[in-house]
Amino acid sequence: MAQIKVLLIEDDPMVREVNRQFIEKVEHFQVIGQAPNGLEGITRIRHLKPDLVFMDIFMPEQDGITSLRKIRELDLPVDVITVTAANDMETVKQILHLGVFDYIMKPFSFERVKGTLDNYLRFKKQTQTERELTQGELDQLFHYRDGQTMLDQSVPLKSEKNLPKGFNRTTLEKVVHFLQSVDGASAEEVASGIGIARVTARRYLDYLEKQEEITMDVHYGGIGRPINYYFSK
């Protein structure tokens, strides 16, 4: 697949550089330009024609919400992922109504960014088809738009029934979804990626390994204890 072209719109140069490094660590993604505010960002969208915009919300001259509205008003053919510290409901509702692909809150981990970009790549592959879609494919497509990864409905989890006491099916699926979006992760990375405690992530990972839903490998570093890494099958 061709490289996904990304434009960064972020006023903080240090955050912009971190974002660039994170994005370019993910296969098939290339940062083709940067802008320090929404006003300049709109100009660069028109000139560079990116596939995806990675944009902050709080910026000088023109903020992210105003920029999103401009993108929609001008009918610019670009998808948007917002990256922001904003977590108030009014801001969240405005951003969602403007049709972003995902909403990543600062501070964030590389695993969280990678999960979103992997979802976006799958979404782009799905939308390149010219044939008619089934309801199941449409359901999957709209779940990708929500920044989620659906389990393959044709391969249900062996552990679907009779979960241990205290286990939650939604959390179990989030763990599986996260591992499907990355090339291996520790319990700490899973916890950070889906927003649960590390000890909780470890319980679910151990359970999934015993059910043979995932695999585990021990990674030895130069110093310190070995780390268990878990992989989707």
PyMOL commands that set and color helices and strands:
alter all, ss='L'
color gray80, all
select helices_A, chain A and resi 13-24+38-48+64-73+89-97+110-127+135-145+169-181+187-194+198-210
alter helices_A, ss='H'
color red, helices_A
select strands_A, chain A and resi 4-9+29-35+52-55+79-84+102-105+214-219+227-232
alter strands_A, ss='S'
color yellow, strands_A
deselect
rebuild
show_as cartoon
